Amino acid sequence: MKARLIISLAITLLLPGMVQAAELKLLASGALREAYLEVLPQFEQATGHKVTAAWSSSPDIQKRVAAGEAADLVILGNSGTEELIKQGKLASGSRISFAKSGIGVAVRAGAPRPDIGSADALKRSVLAAKSVAYSAGASGIYMASMFQKLGISDEVKSKAAQVKPGEPVGEVVARGEAEIGFQQVSELIHVKGIDYLGALPAELQHITVFSGGIPSAAKQVDAAMALAQFLTAPPAAPTLRKHGLEPG
């Protein structure tokens, strides 16, 4: 309750002239979903605005925004944000970093727990696994390059499980369609039916920054700015951390 009050007061001070409620569309990476499902109702209560959120992978979001899909605020992996700004799809002055996350590892609940404590151990565990799953999003793009760096790209490709855009890797692992899975920590830790093993070893870890901005064609610019300020306000940080993210 105290956090809600602080954020409410912060928005009131930041945007004293905003009184008209708006309906907003948020298009954001699934890595932020669990944290924002908790935070967005607080924003609605504090401001009177209503937010409809759509979640997907960063490449899918980039493609949809580039194709002209309407939204008031867009959040995706940093490289996608930069590309959309170059294309003129996002207003360059609206760019902001929202959160960041490392990549984690999981197996099906109750399955043997492979060693992921070092780069060599992880490599052996991946080679020993019968099937491997990683996302079509920002973490998956990095994982493909990591497997290449470890010299096991061909072996992984031959046993990679299919993961649909926006589908949590943990669900694929929970169904038994992959023996080991990799995705943003924030997307793994809430999935039922898996055992979360921990983050990638430090020497292999990759931190994805989720940034974004207001589309050039957005109709609710002031309200979208309020939402962006709310999501990055200090009182939101504990919720982000609880869900496996760090403030941007």
C-alpha positions as CSV (number, residue, x, y, z in Angstrom):
1,M,0.0,0.0,0.0
2,K,2.8,2.4,0.9
3,A,4.5,1.7,-2.5
4,R,1.3,2.4,-4.3
5,L,0.9,5.7,-2.5
6,I,4.4,6.7,-3.3
7,I,4.0,6.0,-7.0
8,S,0.6,7.7,-7.1
9,L,2.1,10.8,-5.5
10,A,5.1,10.7,-7.9
11,I,2.9,10.6,-10.9
12,T,0.7,13.4,-9.5
13,L,3.8,15.6,-9.1
14,L,5.3,14.6,-12.4
15,L,2.2,15.1,-14.4
16,P,0.0,17.6,-12.6
17,G,-2.0,18.5,-15.7
18,M,-3.1,15.0,-16.6
19,V,-6.7,14.3,-15.5
20,Q,-8.4,12.6,-18.4
21,A,-8.3,8.8,-18.3
22,A,-7.0,7.0,-21.4
23,E,-7.0,3.5,-22.7
24,L,-3.5,2.3,-23.5
25,K,-2.0,-0.6,-25.4
26,L,1.3,-2.0,-24.1
27,L,3.2,-4.3,-26.4
28,A,6.0,-5.9,-24.4
29,S,8.5,-8.8,-24.1
30,G,7.2,-11.8,-22.3
31,A,10.2,-11.5,-20.0
32,L,8.4,-8.6,-18.2
33,R,5.0,-10.3,-18.1
34,E,4.8,-11.6,-14.5
35,A,6.3,-8.4,-12.9
36,Y,4.1,-6.1,-15.0
37,L,0.9,-8.1,-14.3
38,E,1.5,-7.1,-10.7
39,V,2.4,-3.5,-11.4
40,L,0.0,-2.5,-14.1
41,P,-3.1,-2.7,-11.8
42,Q,-1.4,-0.3,-9.4
43,F,-0.8,2.1,-12.3
44,E,-4.5,1.9,-13.3
45,Q,-5.6,2.5,-9.7
46,A,-3.2,5.5,-9.3
47,T,-4.1,7.2,-12.6
48,G,-7.5,6.0,-13.8
49,H,-5.9,4.9,-17.1
50,K,-6.6,1.4,-18.4
51,V,-3.9,-0.8,-20.0
52,T,-4.3,-3.6,-22.4
53,A,-1.1,-5.6,-22.6
54,A,0.1,-8.0,-25.3
55,W,3.2,-10.2,-24.7
56,S,5.5,-11.7,-27.2
57,S,9.2,-12.3,-28.1
58,S,11.4,-9.3,-29.0
59,P,11.9,-10.3,-32.6
60,D,8.1,-10.7,-33.0
61,I,7.4,-7.4,-31.4
62,Q,10.0,-5.7,-33.6
63,K,8.3,-7.2,-36.7
64,R,4.8,-6.2,-35.6
65,V,5.7,-2.6,-34.8
66,A,7.7,-2.3,-38.1
67,A,4.6,-3.5,-39.9
68,G,2.5,-0.8,-38.4
69,E,0.7,-2.5,-35.5
70,A,-0.7,0.2,-33.2
71,A,0.5,0.6,-29.6
72,D,1.1,3.3,-27.1
73,L,4.2,1.9,-25.5
74,V,6.5,-0.8,-26.8
75,I,9.2,-2.7,-24.7
76,L,11.6,-5.2,-26.2
77,G,15.2,-6.2,-26.3
78,N,17.6,-3.3,-26.7
79,S,18.8,-4.1,-30.2
80,G,15.1,-4.2,-31.4
81,T,14.5,-0.8,-29.9
82,E,17.5,0.7,-31.6
83,E,16.3,-0.7,-35.0
84,L,12.8,0.6,-34.6
85,I,14.2,4.1,-33.7
86,K,16.3,3.9,-36.9
87,Q,13.2,3.0,-38.9
88,G,11.3,6.0,-37.4
89,K,8.8,3.6,-35.7
90,L,9.6,4.8,-32.2
91,A,10.1,8.4,-31.2
92,S,13.9,8.7,-30.5
93,G,13.3,11.1,-27.6
94,S,11.1,8.6,-25.8
95,R,13.7,5.8,-25.5
96,I,14.0,4.4,-22.0
97,S,15.5,1.3,-20.3
98,F,12.9,-0.6,-18.3
99,A,14.6,-3.7,-16.9
100,K,17.3,-6.3,-17.5
101,S,17.6,-10.0,-17.0
102,G,20.1,-12.8,-17.2
103,I,19.5,-16.3,-18.7
104,G,18.6,-19.3,-16.6
105,V,18.5,-23.0,-17.0
106,A,15.7,-25.5,-16.1
107,V,14.9,-29.2,-16.3
108,R,11.6,-31.1,-15.9
109,A,10.5,-31.3,-12.2
110,G,12.1,-34.3,-10.5
111,A,14.6,-35.0,-13.4
112,P,18.3,-35.4,-12.6
113,R,19.9,-32.0,-12.1
114,P,22.8,-31.6,-14.6
115,D,25.9,-29.7,-13.6
116,I,25.8,-26.1,-14.9
117,G,28.5,-24.7,-12.5
118,S,31.0,-23.8,-15.2
119,A,31.3,-23.4,-18.9
120,D,32.8,-26.8,-19.4
121,A,30.2,-28.4,-17.1
122,L,27.4,-26.8,-19.0
123,K,28.8,-27.9,-22.3
124,R,29.0,-31.5,-21.1
125,S,25.4,-31.3,-19.8
126,V,24.1,-29.9,-23.0
127,L,25.9,-32.6,-25.1
128,A,24.5,-35.3,-22.8
129,A,20.9,-34.0,-23.0
130,K,18.7,-35.8,-25.5
131,S,16.9,-32.6,-26.4
132,V,17.4,-28.8,-25.8
133,A,15.0,-25.9,-25.8
134,Y,15.7,-22.2,-26.1
135,S,13.4,-19.3,-27.1
136,A,12.9,-17.4,-30.3
137,G,13.5,-14.2,-28.4
138,A,16.5,-12.2,-27.2
139,S,17.8,-15.0,-25.0
140,G,17.5,-17.6,-27.8
141,I,19.5,-15.4,-30.2
142,Y,22.3,-15.2,-27.6
143,M,22.1,-19.0,-26.9
144,A,22.6,-19.8,-30.5
145,S,25.7,-17.7,-30.6
146,M,26.9,-19.2,-27.3
147,F,26.5,-22.8,-28.6
148,Q,28.5,-21.7,-31.6
149,K,31.2,-20.3,-29.3
150,L,31.3,-23.6,-27.4
151,G,31.7,-25.5,-30.6
152,I,28.5,-27.5,-30.2
153,S,26.1,-25.6,-32.5
154,D,25.5,-28.5,-34.9
155,E,24.9,-31.0,-32.0
156,V,22.4,-28.6,-30.4
157,K,20.6,-27.9,-33.7
158,S,20.1,-31.7,-34.3
159,K,18.2,-32.1,-31.0
160,A,16.6,-28.7,-30.5
161,A,12.9,-28.7,-29.5
162,Q,10.5,-26.4,-31.3
163,V,9.5,-23.4,-29.3
164,K,6.8,-21.1,-30.7
165,P,7.3,-17.3,-30.6
166,G,6.1,-16.1,-27.2
167,E,5.9,-19.6,-25.7
168,P,7.7,-20.0,-22.4
169,V,10.5,-22.5,-22.7
170,G,9.7,-23.8,-19.3
171,E,6.4,-25.1,-20.6
172,V,8.1,-27.1,-23.3
173,V,10.4,-28.6,-20.7
174,A,7.5,-29.3,-18.3
175,R,5.8,-31.2,-21.1
176,G,8.9,-33.4,-21.5
177,E,9.6,-32.1,-25.0
178,A,13.0,-30.9,-24.0
179,E,15.4,-32.3,-21.4
180,I,17.0,-29.0,-20.6
181,G,15.8,-25.4,-21.4
182,F,17.3,-21.9,-21.4
183,Q,15.4,-18.6,-21.2
184,Q,15.4,-15.3,-19.3
185,V,15.3,-16.0,-15.6
186,S,12.1,-14.0,-15.3
187,E,10.4,-16.3,-17.7
188,L,11.5,-19.6,-16.1
189,I,11.0,-19.1,-12.4
190,H,7.2,-19.0,-12.4
191,V,6.6,-22.0,-14.7
192,K,5.1,-25.0,-12.9
193,G,6.4,-28.5,-13.6
194,I,10.1,-27.6,-13.9
195,D,13.1,-27.3,-11.6
196,Y,15.0,-24.1,-12.0
197,L,18.7,-24.9,-11.8
198,G,20.0,-21.3,-11.7
199,A,21.6,-18.8,-14.0
200,L,24.2,-19.5,-16.7
201,P,27.8,-19.6,-15.4
202,A,29.2,-16.1,-15.1
203,E,31.7,-16.6,-17.9
204,L,28.8,-17.4,-20.3
205,Q,26.1,-15.1,-18.9
206,H,24.5,-12.5,-21.0
207,I,22.3,-9.7,-19.7
208,T,19.5,-8.5,-21.9
209,V,18.4,-4.9,-21.5
210,F,14.7,-4.4,-22.2
211,S,14.1,-0.9,-23.5
212,G,11.5,0.8,-25.7
213,G,9.6,3.9,-26.3
214,I,6.5,5.5,-27.6
215,P,5.6,4.7,-31.2
216,S,5.7,7.7,-33.6
217,A,2.0,7.1,-34.4
218,A,0.8,6.7,-30.8
219,K,-2.4,8.5,-29.9
220,Q,-2.1,8.6,-26.1
221,V,1.4,10.1,-25.7
222,D,1.0,11.8,-22.4
223,A,-0.6,8.7,-20.8
224,A,2.1,6.5,-22.3
225,M,4.8,8.7,-20.8
226,A,3.1,8.4,-17.4
227,L,3.1,4.6,-17.8
228,A,6.8,4.6,-18.7
229,Q,7.6,6.8,-15.7
230,F,5.6,4.5,-13.5
231,L,7.3,1.3,-14.6
232,T,10.7,2.8,-14.0
233,A,9.9,4.5,-10.7
234,P,12.0,3.4,-7.7
235,P,9.0,1.8,-5.9
236,A,8.6,-0.6,-8.8
237,A,12.1,-2.1,-8.3
238,P,11.2,-4.6,-5.5
239,T,8.5,-6.1,-7.7
240,L,10.9,-6.4,-10.6
241,R,13.5,-8.2,-8.4
242,K,10.9,-10.5,-7.0
243,H,10.2,-11.7,-10.6
244,G,13.8,-12.2,-11.6
245,L,14.5,-8.8,-13.2
246,E,16.7,-5.8,-12.3
247,P,15.8,-2.2,-12.9
248,G,17.1,-1.0,-16.2
